[in-house]
């Protein structure tokens, strides 16, 4: 059991490394392709969105495969795809090639977290599985810290090669994993599995699914906009000297790692997922306000606000656990894999909204408007969800 949790955690570590790497090397990689500073922002949004669109598609594909073919099939196939794509990314010579390979990598990256979390929740006891998913999420988040260090220390091409190499190396460790007993039982029963439309067959189930997704959107608003585009937003706030995107990402993810550990432990102590999400969602609202109020004071203060923002977004660990616990074994991987990828994919809409509003409002004000909207929707969604701590997961929809 421990080996399974460890391998799932290391898989998510590589997943986060590769997922966040573009945010770190965006500036220097696009500049090396001949883009002007103005084009780096616009084309950066385009390439980033291609990666997120790939994750949306990949979430559907891997989620369905996870319920039809098994959790392990996804853990093997997804890591192979995104590892090869990341190695190829180091050889691009145009924005078009860059975008295509980030799309392919996004498809591969989409399967890692959901399959790993589903496997861990199904092999651990109902009272202890929160510890397992917290370990997976917390160790995985550190992949962003390593990505920031590697991205700053080496060329952007080498940074992509490292990510691909780590994935291929981890692939060998997965040979020793065993499939979930719950899945094997459902597979033998002949129950319909991996039907995405089952999530929308009843209004109650559809509301549950959509609420899980909307509940976590503020997390990726913080990472996808406030941290990823920190140089541009900090400039609009008058921060001097301007922060580096890579440093902002690294600090935010250090905060996120600590936040994941704290929220996971607190949920076990309070025996509640929902209450802890409410606490951390309130912290997220406060940290976003803090980011805009004091972020312009200095570079150091801006970086500190990124750490606080990351910590408050630490309910990601509970979110992925709840996504797995809400649904039956026959569609659990589908729900647990698509939900985080739809959350990540929501960044496409958020960044497009930010980009459109930035023209008339400015970068700071546009980011505020988008943030307020995500927080309101998330709060309403959380209120509609039921508690899942200690829930028996051996059931079907």
HELIX and SHEET records of a PDB file:
HELIX    1   1 UNK A    2  UNK A   32  1                                  31    
HELIX    2   2 UNK A   37  UNK A   68  1                                  32    
HELIX    3   3 UNK A   71  UNK A   89  1                                  19    
HELIX    4   4 UNK A   95  UNK A  109  1                                  15    
HELIX    5   5 UNK A  112  UNK A  123  1                                  12    
HELIX    6   6 UNK A  129  UNK A  153  1                                  25    
HELIX    7   7 UNK A  156  UNK A  173  1                                  18    
HELIX    8   8 UNK A  174  UNK A  176  5                                   3    
HELIX    9   9 UNK A  181  UNK A  189  1                                   9    
HELIX   10  10 UNK A  196  UNK A  200  5                                   5    
HELIX   11  11 UNK A  203  UNK A  221  1                                  19    
HELIX   12  12 UNK A  222  UNK A  227  3                                   6    
HELIX   13  13 UNK A  230  UNK A  237  1                                   8    
HELIX   14  14 UNK A  245  UNK A  270  1                                  26    
HELIX   15  15 UNK A  274  UNK A  294  1                                  21    
HELIX   16  16 UNK A  299  UNK A  312  1                                  14    
HELIX   17  17 UNK A  316  UNK A  325  1                                  10    
HELIX   18  18 UNK A  332  UNK A  361  1                                  30    
HELIX   19  19 UNK A  363  UNK A  383  1                                  21    
END                                                                             
